[in-house]
Amino acid sequence: MPEQGEIRLFFEKHSIMIKRIAHIGIAVKDLNTAQSTFETLLNLSPSHVERVEEQKVDVSSFHVDDTNLELTAGISEDSPISKFIEKRGEGIHHMAFEVDDINAELERLKAAGVRLIDEQPRMGADNFLVAFIHPKSAGGVLVEICQKAG
């Protein structure tokens, strides 16, 4: 687990222009069971439910203040979420930070030597373009940067 200041230092060092924490991604085996659990815990209904075929996941989001909790379940054994759960079990998968210009951020990060999982953004849930930064470049945390599409 990274120390408290490691993620902040990563963003300061690389000058990422974060607008807000967009969501915290939670990997779950069974979306319906997890959704029911979080409905009880938060006393809220999901604000958005979607299948993202490209990423082979089903997503259920709960809007809490200015961010979301994003429950994510793999829809096939070869989905990244299914593989994550197989290795590490259910739990926090990633943190997502919204940026103004995802392409500019990816170019800047690549030039700075940051290890990227995605060099080009792809479509994610809830009409966001997304790209992931490798945990080895972010204090052991899988980081997603995202930008509202269109």
N, C-alpha and C positions, 0 to 999 in steps of 0.2 A: 504494500500500500504506500503510495507516495506521501511524503510529508506535506503538511498543510500548505506551505508556501510554494511548493514545486510547480503546481499548475499556474499559479499567478505569475511566477517568475518566467515560465515558458511564454506566456502571452505577452509579458512586458518585453522580454528579450526579442521576440519576433514581431512586435508592434501590431498584433492583430486587433482590428477595430471591431470589437464586440458590441452589438446592440443590446443583447440580453441573453440569458440562458433560455434557449428555445424549449428544450425538454431534457428529461433524464430518461434514457432508454432502459427498460427492465425486461430481461429475457425470461420468458415463461414457457412451460411445456404445454399447458392447456389454457388457451385464451379465455374460454367461458368461465372456468373456475377462478382464474386470476381476476377477471373482470368483476365477478360477483364479490370476491374478497375485497377489492378496492372500492367497490360501490358501498360496501358496509363500512370500511375504514374511513373513507372520505365523506360519506353521506352525500355522494354525488353520483349522477349517471355519466356515462362516457360522453364526451363532447364530440367525438369523431371515431368512427370505426371504418376500416378500409383494408382491402387486400392489395399488396404491392407485389405484383407478379414478378417484376424484374429482380426484386430482392428475395422472392420466395417466402414472404411473410404475411401474416395477418396482424393488424395493428388496432389497438383500442387506446384512445387518448383521454385523459382526464385533465381538464383545464383547472389549474389551481393558481389563483392570483395572476401573475404575468408569465407563467410557464406552464408546461404540461408534463404529466407523467405518461410515458408512452409504453404500454405493455405490448410486447412483440413476441409472436410465436411463429416458429418455422412451419411452413406448409409442405415441406419435403425434407427427407433425411439429409440432403446435400445443401440445404440453406445455411448461410452463415450463422444464423441464430441456433438452429438445431445442432450444428457442430460446436458452437460455444457451450450450449447446455450439456452436451455429451462430455466435454472436457472439464467444465467448471461448475456445472449445475446452474440452477435458476438464480437470478439476482441481477444486480446492476450491470448493464452491458456497456453503456456509453453515456457521455454527456454531450449535448449539442448546444452550440453557440451560434446565434444568428448574426450574420454579417451583412453589410451593405452590398458588397461586390465579391461574390464567391470566386469568380475567375481571377480577379486581381489578387485576392488573398492566396489562392493556390499558386499563382506565378511567383508572388513574393516569398512564400514559404519554401517553394522548390529552390529558388535562388539562394535562400538562406541555408540550404542544406537539410531542411526538415524532411524526414522520411514520410512520404505520403502513401496511403493505400490507393487513393483515387487521385490521379493527376488531372482528370476532367470531372466536372460535376455530373451527377446522374439524378434522375427523378426519384424522389422519395415520397414518403407519406404526406398527406395534407397539402399537396401542391407546392412542395419545397424542393429546390435543387439541393443536393447533399454531396459531401465529399468527406472522407475519413482521413485522419492523421494517425499514423502508426503509434501505438502505445509507447514504443521505445523512444520516441521523440517527445513524449508528453508526460513524463514522470510515471509511466506505467498505466496511464488512463487512455482508453480508446476515446478519441475526441472527434466529434462530427462538427463541421462548419456547414451552415445552411443559409439559404436565401429564398425568400418567397418568389416563386416563378411568376413571370408575367407582370 
